[in-house]
Amino acid sequence: DTGVSQNPRHKITKRGQNVTFRCDPISEHNRLYWYRQTLGQGPEFLTYFQNEAQLEKSRLLSDRFSAERPKGSFSTLEIQRTEQGDSAMYLCASSRTGGATDTQYFGPGTRLTVL
Amino acid sequence: TQLLEQSPQFLSIQEGENLTVYCNSSSVFSSLQWYRQEPGEGPVLLVTVVTGGEVKKLKRLTFQFGDARKDSSLHITAAQTGDTGLYLCAGYGNKLVFGAGTILRVKS
């Protein structure tokens, strides 16, 4: 169990550019979640996958955001035409099955700065 | 929309003092979780409480779930500098909803 890993850890980009983040969950975890966290706030849910199926997307996830988990293992989160308001920490988490008592294990996050 | 309010937002205390952090909502949750997050890292789960009135202890940390499963508290006894960090509560309805967090600073 090597934990959830995220790459890159930091990304600085100019407004209007596209960025892509990667998340590698704990192996054998069926669920994968993406959250966004801004300074002074707790993580906000963006979307989650059960295996390769994307089951729910938050209203926070505008059409500039897309997430994939093509083989039910790693996931990518792409932001097109970045805006300064997209600057935040993007967190990925994985869990075995989901549910009220399931434990979500978080990665270290990707900090995005849009100039 | 389920909202969780945490208080206080910031707490600065001396080593050895006791403290309590509160997490309140008008919504009922299936479970409530407490996390600790350090700068530049993701949150780490401390505890999950499920039953109304449930009390769980983790060394010097005591967690309580309200009888109506709408609120929770975290009490730390004899705080240590290593307790410094951001404490987040999160309620599970059909997904995790996080509070804004309490920044705890323990001074030596």
Interface residues (C-beta under 8 A of the other chain):
Chain A: V4 Y33 G40 Q41 G42 P43 E44 F45 Y48 E56 L91 A93 G99 A100 T101 T103 Q104 Y105 F106 G107 P108 G109 R111
Chain B: L4 F29 S30 S31 G40 E41 G42 P43 V44 L45 T48 V50 L88 A90 Y92 K95 L96 V97 F98 G99 A100 G101
